Structure formats: structure tokens, C-alpha cells
Amino acid sequence: MRKLIVYIAVSLDGYIAAEDGGIDWLNGYPNPENNDYGYARFFATVDTTLMGYKTYQDVLRLADTFPYPDTTNYVFSRSPKPEAPYVTFTNGDNIPGLIQRLKAQDGKNIWLVGGGELNTAFLQHDLIDEMIIHTIPVVLGSGRPLFAGTVQKTFKVKDIKLYDTGVVETRYER
Ligand SMILES: NC(=O)c1ccc[n+]([C@@H]2O[C@H](COP(=O)([O-])OP(=O)(O)OC[C@H]3O[C@@H](n4cnc5c(N)ncnc54)[C@H](OP(=O)(O)O)[C@@H]3O)[C@@H](O)[C@H]2O)c1
């Protein structure tokens, strides 16, 4: 069965973005061609992306063109949005039902891109099969957390990789 995977970069203190949504702190850890932190390999294993509306807005802001034109892309928002290229907006009323439907289809894995608010909803519904977390050796002090609220789930560590840059990649399985 296809898996639902979080692949994300996190500060030492568990934030995925600064308070204002900024991700400048990631600039010191670029994804050069010879060290993309496994991104190309990972991306080749997915055919569907899921993202919260704030992450979607950032993706559009940061890229000249939408970066995932060849995958099926769902953007979660509680309010109706006008149609946009490459994405389907969904209100998140029945996240478990949507994921059950997607997983029942043939295909590659599903990437839960983020951000933290959407990650939290998926964790609450226990829908995350795997997480590939890149821990950046930077303390932000405040920001938008990888997960928020009081949800508690346990994961098994399956693999750890240390990059020359000091970034640690940890693969967790539920
Ligand atoms: N470090 C990394 O690798 C990484 C990865 C991804 C994102 N980010 C950053 O994370 C930040 C965004 O994270 P975030 O936690 O603030 O926001 P987010 O999860 O990306 O988006 C939040 C929005 O998504 C919608 N949403 C969330 N949960 C929903 C649900 N259960 N049902 C329906 N809609 C739902 C709502 O949109 P509406 O308000 O429209 O209803 C909500 O305001 C950005 O700065 C982004 O750049 C960093």
C-alpha cells in the first residue's frame, strides 16, 4: 500500500518556519546538486502532494512556476478558493476519508509537505506512516512548530544520516 510521508526541515527546537513564516534560516543549508539531502530520490517515490494553504502560498511566492506540475496536488483550506493551476483545493472536512481513497488507488507514495498546522491534523488522525526529518543545527527560539497541540504518537527510528553540513536526516516509521 502506498505510504503517507512527511519530508521536511526542522530547526533544533522543532520549528519549520519563523514566527512570520520566514524560512531564511534554511538559506545557510542549500540543496546543491551534489547534496540535495536525498530530495530527488525521495521526490521520485511520490506522485501526490498535500499542503496547507499557508505552505501553498509560500511555495508560489518562492518559485517562478509551481514546482510540482507532474504530481497530483491537494491544498487544504477551510474556505472556498478560486480554481488554480495544478492543484485541487479541499476543505479538510473528511481527511481520513480522502486519504483512505487515495491510498486505495494504485500509485506511488504521498508526500505531506506541511506545514505544521496540517501536519498536526494528520497526526491527530494517525495518518502519517513515515517521516523523513532534516534537523538543521539552528535554534530559532520561536516559530511555527512541526506539530502543535497535545497530540502524542510514538515513532520508531529506522535510519539516521549525518551530512557534511551538520544536517541530520532521521527516518521515522509509525
Ligand atoms: N521547513 C520546511 O521544510 C517547511 C515545509 C513546509 C512548510 N514550511 C513553512 O511552514 C509555514 C506554514 O506552516 P503553518 O503551520 O503556519 O501553516 P500550513 O499548515 O501550511 O497552512 C495552514 C492553513 O492550511 C489550512 N488548513 C490547515 N489545517 C487544515 C485542516 N485540518 N482542514 C482544512 N484546512 C486546513 C488552513 O487554511 P485556511 O486558513 O485557508 O482555511 C490553515 O490556515 C510556512 O512558512 C512554510 O514556508 C516549512
The ligand as an ORCA input file, in Angstrom:
! r2SCAN-3c Opt
* xyz 0 1
  N      10.832     23.762      6.921
  C      10.190     23.154      5.942
  O      10.698     22.197      5.331
  C       8.793     23.598      5.619
  C       7.925     22.732      4.932
  C       6.622     23.144      4.701
  C       6.201     24.414      5.129
  N       7.067     25.226      5.766
  C       6.648     26.551      6.240
  O       5.630     26.388      7.202
  C       4.836     27.578      7.230
  C       3.376     27.220      7.159
  O       3.026     26.347      8.209
  P       1.731     26.620      9.066
  O       1.631     25.573     10.109
  O       1.745     28.044      9.505
  O       0.550     26.523      8.009
  P       0.050     25.362      6.983
  O      -0.223     24.103      7.730
  O       0.936     25.317      5.794
  O      -1.306     26.036      6.487
  C      -2.297     26.372      7.403
  C      -3.570     26.602      6.638
  O      -3.947     25.396      5.967
  C      -5.333     25.174      6.095
  N      -5.555     24.021      6.987
  C      -4.745     23.571      7.981
  N      -5.296     22.504      8.572
  C      -6.458     22.255      7.924
  C      -7.483     21.288      8.074
  N      -7.413     20.350      9.036
  N      -8.537     21.323      7.237
  C      -8.620     22.281      6.264
  N      -7.686     23.244      6.088
  C      -6.621     23.227      6.908
  C      -5.912     26.465      6.672
  O      -6.108     27.321      5.547
  P      -7.236     28.474      5.536
  O      -6.758     29.496      6.521
  O      -7.256     28.948      4.110
  O      -8.513     27.817      5.962
  C      -4.751     26.985      7.535
  O      -4.781     28.364      7.773
  C       5.251     28.399      6.020
  O       6.086     29.438      6.471
  C       6.034     27.407      5.166
  O       7.005     28.036      4.372
  C       8.344     24.845      6.035
*
